[in-house]
């Protein structure tokens, strides 16, 4: 085959698949085993991506046979609360922080999810069927966006040991929910060096508040709702050592990086309903989604401020899921290439966004229309700006210049405007089997944050997905 342009991703078309199996085996009313696995999952055919191997899913090799175990746990419902032990996923609020990768999005697909070996206890201390819920959990992280226990990624050949303590308190009624989710996480990894091995560590605390409010709109056949989530992260890590003092005098004792970042998302929505003899459903939905994630304009000030939302909190189809995912993966891959840099700066493994929203604020109005019950017609717009100067850590660290991912002016923060359209259909085949077909596409009109060193703009970016599946 002809050599591909190394400046390009090299992937114009590809075929990807997965089969997700789940089940619940009930031994008695209070005891059950729950399992879930993606088997198989991966890239089947088409173009492979190049020079983005540092992404969590680089799509650089054919691997249609991959196996992704998701959940296998024992659940016991006792008189004093529910206990679960085993591998589990979790979801909180809008999923900007804790996301199981199993919540349908208006555009794009969900992938993976955060997986933990968890001992969970949840109870309603005011009595059964009362609104107050308290949950406690202890986790060993199996796999998420920043840790990999088995070391299956190129960034973590030795694996990460990450433990978490989780406390969640929620108050839930028919019309409103509110809750707070707290996490303390300690993570470490063994690194090799010329003289002796050493451990990198991360200690971080998380406070996440989420809530919902919903109710009927008087005089209409519809409902309005508001959902919101806000999360703050704070702590210290030696995974990243970027202070100016360490760079000026490498012989002095290395300083840990401080962590302080913030992210929030909200959805304001209205759904109009239609009813027939057997069911009631929403035939028109309008949502206005907003999000904000802090950025980091200075990679060498000794403090990390970049907040990255979970990969499965999808916003649009093109800007975050593709353009920024692959640009950050390309940057991290080049920065850790031993042919270019003898020793990569610590912390570059956290550079790839893997499709999550980071260092940006967005406004995402979206509409869904159901002309008939089984068909969804979708339209969405994304307006996005960076929340700090767009600085590529590779340019700053390896080349000594503050520039964006294309070598351009980092002070330009306009990320662009995106238009997304799509249609989904559901065709019942048998009583428990449904054929699902869909098509969606998006076009990004890039902003000046993607201009190159000569001021040339990034061309319009197009993404189209065709989807076919069976649900049973």
N, C-alpha and C positions, 0 to 999 in steps of 0.2 A: 504494500500500500504506500501511497505518497506520504512523505513526512508532513506532520501537522505544524501549523504556526505555533511556536512555543508561547506566544503572547496571548493565545486564546485558550478557553477552557477545553475546546475540542469535542464537546458533546452537544450535538444538535438534535439527536433523537435517540430514544432508548425505551426498552420494555422492562418493567419492574413488576414484581408480583409478591403477594404474601397470602398465606392461609392462616387465619387465627382460629384456634380451637379452644373452647373453654367448656367447663363442666362442673357440676356440683353433685357430689355423692353424699346422700343423707343417710346416716346410720340410725338416727332416732331424732325426735323433735329438737333436741338441743345440741346435737353433734353432727358435724359435716366436714368433708374435705373438699376444697376448692382448687381447681387447677386451670391454667391458661398458658398457651404456648403458640408462638408463631413458627409454623413448620410446614413447608419451607418458606424462606423469604430471601429476596435478593434480586440482583440484576440478571436478566435472562439474555437479552440481545441488544444490538444497537451500538451506539458510540460509547466509548469509555472516556471519563474525564482525565485530564493530565495536570500534574503539578499541584494537586490539592489533597495529597495523601493525609495531611494533618486534620482533615475534617473527620468527624465521627463516622460518617457514611460517605466516603469519597466517590463512590460509583466509578472506581478506576479499574476494577476487575470484574469478570463475570463470576457470580457467586449465588446462583439461583437456589442452591441447596442449603443455604445458611439456616441455622436453628437458633431461635431466640426464646429461651424459656422465660416466662413472665411471672407466673404465680403458681405456687403450690403451698397451701397452708391448711392447718387444722383450725376449725372454729368451734368453740364451745360457748353456748349461751347458758350461763349459770344464773342462779337467783340474784346474785349481786352485780351482774354485768356480763359483758361479752369478752371472751379471750380469743386471740388469734396468735398462732405461732407458725412461722415459715416465711417463704419468699412472697412478698406482697408489693402492690403498687398503692399510691395514694393520690388524692386530688383535693385541692382546697381552693375555695373562692373561684376566681376566673382562670386559675391554672397558670398564673405568671411565674409561680415559684414551685409548687408541688403539683405535678401533672402526670397522670397515668398513661397518657398517649392513647386513650380509648374514648375520647369525647369528640363527636363529629364536629367539624368546622365548616363554615360556609364555603370557603375556598381552600384548596390544598388538602393534603393528607396528614394524618397523625402518624408518627413513627415512634418506635421504641417506648419511651417513658422511663421514669426513675424507678429502679427496682432495689428493694432492700430486704435483708433477712431481719424480720421484725418480730418482737414480742409486744403485742398490743393489748391493752385493757381499756374498755370503753363502758361507761355507765351513765345512767340518768339518776343522779343522787336524790332528786325530788320524788322519785317513783316512776314506775313504768308508764310510758306514753305521756310523760311530762316534757316541757320544752327545753330544759337545761340538759346539755350533754357535756361530759368531761371525758377526755381520752388521754391516756399516757402510753408512750411507746419508747422502746429502746431498739436502735437499728444498727446493723452492720451493712453498709452500702455495698450492694453487688455491682450496680452500674448506674451511672447518671452522667450529666453533662460535664462533671469535673472529676469523677473518680471511676476507676475500673478495677475491681478486686482481683480479677484473673490476669490483668495486664495484656488484654487482647488488642490494644491500640498501639501504634508506633510511639506514642508519647509516654506510655506507661508500661514498658516491658517488664518491670519488676512488680507491677501491681500497686494499688493504693489500698491502705487500710484506713477506712473512714467510719467512725462511729458517731451516732447521733442520739441525743435525748430529745424527745418531742412531747410537748404539752399543748393540747387544743381544748378550748372551752367555747361552746356555741349555745345560743339561745334561739330556738326555732319555733315559729308559729305558722299559721296558715297564710299569713300575709307578709311576714317579715322574718328575716334571719340576720343574726349578727354574731360574729365570733372572732376570737384571737388565737393565733397559732404561733407558738414559740419553739425555736430549735436552737440547741447548742451542738456544734459539730467540731470534732477533732479529726484531722486527716493527716496521714504521714506516708512517706514513700522513701525507700532506700535508693540512694544514688551512688554510682561508682565515681571515683576520682583517681588521679594519678597515684597519690600516696595512700589514701584510705577512703573507705566508704563513709557516707554521712547520710543523715535523714533530713528530708524537707518536711516541714510541718505547716499545718493551717489550723487555726482556731477562730471560729466565727460564730457569732450569735445572730439570730434572725427574729424579728418581730413582724408579724403579718396580720393585718386586720382586714376582714372581708364581711360584706353584708349584701342583702337583697331586700327589695321592697316591691310589692306587686299588688294590683287590685283592679277591679272593673272600672271602666271609664263611664260615668253617668251619661245616658242618652245615646250610647253606642253599643254595638255588639262586639265590644273589644276590651282588651286589657292593656294596661301600661305597666312597665316594670323598670326598675333601676338595679343594676348590679355594680359593685365596686370592690376593688382590692388595692391595698397599699402595703408595701413591704420595705423594710430597712435592714441592711446587713452591716455589721460592724465587727472588727476583730483584727488579727495580725497573722502574717504568714511569712515563711522563709522560702516558699515556692517562688516568690518574686522578690528580688533584691535590686532595687532600681534607684536608690538614693544617689544624689550627686556626689556625696562624700565617698561612697564606695567606688564610684567610677573614677574619681580623681586620685584616690589612693587605695588601690586594690589590696595593699598589705594590711590595712586596718581591719578590725573586727567587723564582719558583715552585719548590717542592720536589717531587722525584719521590716517588711512592708506593712503599713497600716491599711485597713480596709474600711471604707465608709461609702456606701452606695444606697440608692433609693430608686424604687420603681412603683408605678401605680397604673391602674387601668380601670375604666368605667364603661358601662353600656347603658344607654337610655333607649328604651324600646317601646313599640306599640304593635299589638297583633289584633287584627280584625278576624272574627270567627264566622264560620258558616256551619249550618247544621242540617242533617237530613234525618230520616227515620231511625237510623242506627248509631250515628256518631256525630261529634262536633270537632271541627278542626280549624286551624288558622289558615285563611286563604290569602292574607296579605300581612307581611311583617316589615316594619321599618325600624332599623336600629342605627343609632349614632354612637360609635365606639371612639374612645379617646385613650391615649396611653402616653406615659412619660417614663423614660429611663435615663438615669444620669450617665454622662460620658466622662472620658479621661483625656484631656488635651495634652497632658505632660507625662510621658511614660517614666520620667526620671526624678520625680519629686518625692519619692519615698512613700507615696500614698496611692492606693487604687480606688477609683471612684466609678468605674464602669459597672453598670447593672445590666445583666443580660437576662431577659425573660426566657422562660422555658421554650424549647423548640416547638412544642405542640400548641402554643398560644399563637395561632396563625393570624396574621394581619395581611390581607391581600394575598397575592400569588407570586409576585415577581421581585419586588424590592428587597424584602427581608429574606424570603424563602430561597431566592436564587442569587441575585446580584451581590448582596452583602455577604451571604453565606460563602460564596465562592471567592470573593475578593479577600475576605479575612483568612480563608483556608489557604489561598495561594500565598499570601503574605507570610503566614506561619510556616508553610512548607519551604519557601525560599530562605527564610531566616534561620531554619534549622538544617539546611543543606550543608554538609561538611565541605563540599567543593567551593562554597562561597564564604562561609564563616567557620573558623576553626572551632570555636565554642560559642554556641548560641546563648543569648541572654536568658537567664532563668525566667520562667513564667510564660514563655511564648506558647505553651500548650493550652493556655486559656484564651488565646487570641481568636481562634475560629468561633464564629457565632453559632454555627450549625443551624442557621435559619431563625434564631431567636432575635427578637427586637432588642437592640442595645444602643445606648448613647443617642437616643432619638425621641422625639415627640411626634405623635401622629393623630390625625383626625380621619375616621373611617366610616362615612355614611354608607349603609348597605340596605338593599331592598330584596325581598323574596315574595314572589307572586305564585300562587297555585291556581291555575285556571281550572284544573281538575285535581282531585285528591292525590293521585299518585305522581304528579309532575311538579317540580320546583323550577322556576325561572329566576335567576339571580343576577343582581347588578351591584357592584361595589366601586367606591372611589377611595383612594388613599392619598392624603396630603401629608408629607413628612418633612421635618427639619431635624438636623442634628442639634443636640443639647449642649455640645461643646465643640471646639475646633476638631476637625476630622484629621487626626494624626495617625499615620501608619507607624506602628512601633518598629517595623523592619527598617523603614527609611531613617527613622530617628536613631536606632541603635547601631545598625550596620553601616549606614551611609553618612550619619551625622547631620542629616537635614530633616527639618520638620516639614512634612508634605503629606498629602492624602494618599490613598492607595494607588493612584495613577500618577503620582509625582507632582500633582498640582497644588494650588494654594489651599492650605488647610483651614484658613479662616472662613472660607465659603461653606455655608452650612445647609444650603438648599438641597435636599435629597431627591426631590422631584414629585411628580404627580403620576398616579397609577389608575388605570381603568380596568376593571375585571367584569367579565360576564360569564354566565354558565347556565346549563340546564341539566337537571337530574330527573330520572324516571324510575319508577318501581313497578315491576310486572309480577304479580303473584303467579307461581307455577303450580304449586300444590299448597296445601293448607299451611305448612310450616316452611315453605321454600319461596324466596323472592329473588327474582333477577333484577339487579340494579345496574343501570346504564347512565353514563354521564359524560358531558363534555364541558370544558371550561377553558377560558383563555384570558390572558392579561397583557397589557402593554404598559411599560413604564417610560415616561418622558423624563429622563434623568435631569436633575438639577446641577448647579455649578459645583457641588461638592464632589462631582466625578470628573471635572475638567482635568486634563493632563497638564504637564509642565509648560506646554506651549499655549494653553488656554483652549485647546480643542475639546468640545463636549463629547461625552459618551453617547454613541448612537442609541436610538430607541431600542428597548429590550422587549422581546416578545416571548411568551411562554404559552403553550397550549397542552392541555391534558385530555386524553380520552380514557374513560374508566369503564370497566365492566367487572361485575362481581356477583357472587351468590351469597345470600344470607339465609342461614338455616339453623 
